[in-house]
Amino acid sequence: MTASTDQDAALRIASGRKPFVEPLRLGERLREIRLAHQWTLEDVSQRTGLARSTLSKIENDQISPTFTAVQKLIAGLGIDLPQLLSPPRQQARTNGRRDLTRRGQGEQHPTPTYEHELLSCELAQKRMIPFKTIVRARRFEEFSEWVRHDGEEFLMVLEGEILLYTEFYEPLRLENGDSIYFDSDMGHALVSTSREDAVVLSVCTRGEAA
C-alpha cells in the first residue's frame, strides 16, 4: 500500500463518508497537541517511534503521514483518530484595546457609605469592572441592606484598614496590602477601622458597583 492510499484510508475512517476531511490541517493539529502537553519533537519521537525529522515535516505540512504513522501517533500520544484529525482550535485575536485613567480622573459615584471611582470607563463591553473606593462607613449599621451584585470580585486594600462583613462568615479584618477574592452575589459590606478612611481597589467580573 502506498503512502497516498494509506492516508486516504485514514481519512475515510475518520470521516465515515468522504475520502477527505476539509480542512485537514493535520500538521497544525499535531503541533497544537504537542505544545499543549509541553512536549518537544524529541519527546514525541520517543513516544511514537517516529523520527524527529519526520515529525517536523508533518507539522510543517511538508509530508503527509502514512496510515502506519497515524497509528503510531495515536498510540504514542494516547489519543484517538478523531482527536488527531479534528480541526485546530481557532486562536483568539486581540482587539488591541486599552483605556488609560489618570489619577483622580475616573467616573465618580458617591454613596452614603462609599465613594466609588469607576476606572477604564471608555471601554464598552468589558469583562471586568475595576473601581477604586474610599470607604466612608464606620459601622455595619450604616448599611440598610447587604451589598450584592452578580459575578465575582477581587478586592485589595490600598490604604488603611477595613472590616469585611460577609453574609456567611465572621467579619474579616484586612490591612494595607491584603487582598481577597469572593463571590459578590454573597451579601457583603466594608467598614473603615483605621483613623483615616480606607481606600480599596476592586475588580468585578460582572454587574455594577453597589
C-alpha positions in Angstrom: 0.0 0.0 0.0 1.4 3.4 -1.0 1.6 6.4 1.2 -1.2 8.1 -0.7 -3.6 5.2 -0.3 -2.6 4.8 3.4 -3.6 8.4 4.0 -6.8 8.0 2.0 -7.7 5.0 4.2 -7.1 7.0 7.4 -9.2 9.9 6.2 -12.1 7.6 5.2 -12.0 6.0 8.7 -12.1 9.5 10.3 -14.9 10.9 8.1 -17.1 7.9 7.7 -18.3 9.1 4.3 -15.9 11.4 2.5 -12.3 10.5 1.3 -11.1 13.8 2.6 -11.8 15.9 5.7 -11.8 19.6 4.9 -9.8 21.3 6.2 -7.4 18.6 7.4 -4.6 20.7 8.8 -3.1 17.6 10.5 0.3 19.1 10.9 -1.1 22.1 12.7 -3.2 19.9 14.9 -0.2 17.7 15.8 1.7 20.8 16.8 -1.2 22.0 18.9 -1.4 18.7 20.8 2.4 18.6 21.3 2.6 22.2 22.7 -0.5 21.7 24.9 1.5 18.9 26.6 4.7 20.9 26.5 6.4 18.1 24.6 9.4 18.7 22.3 9.7 16.9 19.0 12.2 14.6 20.7 9.6 13.8 23.3 7.0 12.9 20.6 9.7 10.9 18.7 10.4 8.8 21.8 6.7 8.3 22.4 5.7 7.3 18.9 8.9 5.8 17.4 8.7 8.3 14.5 11.9 10.2 13.6 12.1 13.8 14.8 12.7 15.0 11.2 9.6 13.1 10.1 7.5 14.8 12.8 8.9 18.2 11.9 8.0 17.7 8.2 4.4 16.6 9.2 4.0 19.7 11.4 5.1 21.9 8.6 2.9 20.2 6.0 5.9 19.1 4.0 4.8 15.5 4.0 1.5 13.6 4.7 1.8 10.9 7.3 1.1 7.3 6.3 -1.6 5.3 7.9 1.0 3.5 9.9 2.5 6.8 11.1 -1.0 7.9 12.1 -1.5 4.7 14.1 1.9 5.4 15.9 0.8 8.9 16.7 -2.5 7.8 18.1 -0.9 5.1 20.3 2.1 7.1 21.4 0.2 10.3 22.2 -2.7 8.4 23.9 -5.4 9.9 21.7 -7.9 8.6 19.2 -8.2 9.3 15.5 -10.9 11.9 15.6 -8.9 13.9 18.1 -5.9 13.9 15.8 -7.8 14.8 12.7 -10.2 17.4 14.3 -9.5 21.0 13.1 -7.1 23.0 15.3 -8.7 25.5 17.7 -9.2 29.0 16.4 -6.7 31.3 18.1 -8.5 34.3 19.7 -7.3 37.5 18.2 -6.8 40.5 20.5 -8.5 43.8 19.5 -5.6 45.7 21.0 -7.9 47.8 23.2 -6.6 49.9 26.0 -8.1 52.6 28.3 -5.9 54.9 30.4 -7.4 56.5 33.6 -5.2 59.2 35.1 -5.2 59.6 38.8 -8.4 61.2 40.0 -10.0 61.2 36.6 -12.3 58.2 37.0 -16.0 58.5 37.0 -17.2 59.4 40.5 -20.2 57.6 42.1 -20.6 58.7 45.7 -23.0 56.8 48.0 -23.7 57.3 51.8 -21.2 54.6 52.7 -18.7 54.5 49.8 -17.2 56.9 47.3 -16.6 54.9 44.2 -14.3 56.0 41.3 -15.0 53.8 38.3 -11.9 53.2 36.2 -11.5 52.5 32.4 -14.9 53.9 31.6 -14.2 54.5 27.9 -14.2 50.7 27.1 -17.6 49.2 26.3 -18.4 45.5 26.9 -15.7 44.9 29.4 -15.4 41.5 31.1 -14.2 43.2 34.2 -15.2 46.4 36.0 -12.4 48.0 38.0 -13.0 50.7 40.6 -11.4 52.4 43.5 -13.4 53.0 46.6 -13.0 55.3 49.6 -14.8 53.5 52.4 -16.7 56.2 54.4 -18.7 53.8 56.6 -17.6 53.3 60.2 -20.3 50.9 61.4 -22.0 48.0 59.8 -25.3 49.5 60.9 -24.8 52.3 58.4 -25.9 49.8 55.7 -29.7 49.4 55.2 -29.1 46.1 53.5 -26.3 43.8 52.2 -24.4 44.9 49.1 -24.6 42.3 46.4 -24.2 42.1 42.7 -23.7 39.4 40.0 -20.3 37.7 39.4 -17.1 37.6 41.4 -14.9 40.3 43.0 -11.3 40.8 43.8 -10.5 43.4 46.4 -7.2 44.8 47.7 -6.7 47.4 50.5 -4.6 50.2 49.2 -4.7 52.5 52.3 -5.9 52.0 55.9 -7.7 49.1 57.4 -11.2 47.6 56.9 -13.6 45.1 58.3 -15.1 43.0 55.5 -18.6 41.8 56.6 -20.0 38.9 54.5 -23.2 37.0 54.7 -21.9 33.6 55.6 -18.7 34.4 57.5 -17.4 36.2 60.6 -16.1 39.8 59.9 -12.6 39.7 58.5 -10.0 42.4 59.2 -7.9 43.5 56.1 -4.9 45.8 56.3 -2.9 47.7 53.7 -1.8 45.2 51.1 -4.2 42.5 52.0 -6.5 41.1 49.3 -9.4 38.8 49.0 -11.5 37.1 46.2 -15.1 36.3 46.8 -18.5 35.6 45.1 -20.1 39.1 45.0 -23.7 37.8 44.9 -23.0 36.9 48.6 -24.0 39.8 50.7 -21.0 42.0 51.8 -20.1 45.3 53.2 -16.9 47.3 54.0 -16.3 49.4 57.1 -13.2 51.5 57.7 -11.5 50.8 61.0 -8.4 53.0 60.5 -8.1 56.6 61.6 -8.4 57.8 58.0 -11.0 56.4 55.5 -9.6 53.3 53.9 -9.1 53.0 50.2 -9.6 49.8 48.3 -9.3 48.6 44.7 -11.9 46.2 43.5 -12.3 44.3 40.2 -15.7 42.7 39.4 -16.4 40.3 36.7 -19.9 41.4 36.0 -22.6 43.7 37.5 -22.4 47.2 38.8 -20.5 48.6 41.8 -23.0 48.9 44.6 
